[in-house]
Amino acid sequence: MVQYKKFDSKGQDLVYRPDSDKNFASELSRMREIDKACSVDYRPADIQLIRSATFFKFCDPVPFEPGTQDLVPGMYLAREHVEALLADGQPAKSRGRRIDYGTVPRYLNNTLFTGLLGDGWIGTRGAATELVAQQIEISLGLGRAVVLGFSRNQRLGNSQRQRLN
């Protein structure tokens, strides 16, 4: 599950300020609960690079282009990564904590994120997928926008490629 946040382009830098977002704390809390519930039925065969089922995408502010299939540029960070960055004793500047390209040395871009997700190295599997389905229903019931991707294939990533060769 990905929670999208738009970088603010006022000023010189693209920056997201969680302390200025009235929804951030509650969204972060829900994401923690989802990750906790998704970790219950974890099996060794479900090895992943990041066990978190929840990510933030901090999006560059770009003009809307109808009909484009391009993903908006930005950075993907696992929930734990965001929490670690915000707890890392950032200097309290005049407007609070911040996430930007200058304060986040490593992140997943669109290409890396979609590749890892498509190969099953990140995301959810098994019982966790049912929890995600429930969260999607809740979001839709609240009138929120949801984008969903899934695979019915039981073999992901390199195991799929090996079978085809």
Stockholm file with secondary structure:
# STOCKHOLM 1.0

chainA/1-165         MVQYKKFDSKGQDLVYRPDSDKNFASELSRMREIDKACSVDYRPADIQLIRSATFFKFCDPVPFEPGTQDLVPGMYLAREHVEALLADGQPAKSRGRRIDYGTVPRYLNNTLFTGLLGDGWIGTRGAATELVAQQIEISLGLGRAVVLGFSRNQRLGNSQRQRLN
#=GR chainA/1-165 SS CEEEEECBCSSSSCEECGGGCTTHHHHHHHHHHHHHHHTTTCCGGGCCSCCCSCEEEEECCCCCCTTCCCCCCEEEEEHHHHHHHHHSCCCCCTTCCCEETTTCSCCBCHHHHHHHHHTTSSSCCTHHHHHHHHHHHHHHHTTCCCCCCCCCCSCCHHHHHHHHC
#=GC SS_cons         CEEEEECBCSSSSCEECGGGCTTHHHHHHHHHHHHHHHTTTCCGGGCCSCCCSCEEEEECCCCCCTTCCCCCCEEEEEHHHHHHHHHSCCCCCTTCCCEETTTCSCCBCHHHHHHHHHTTSSSCCTHHHHHHHHHHHHHHHTTCCCCCCCCCCSCCHHHHHHHHC
//
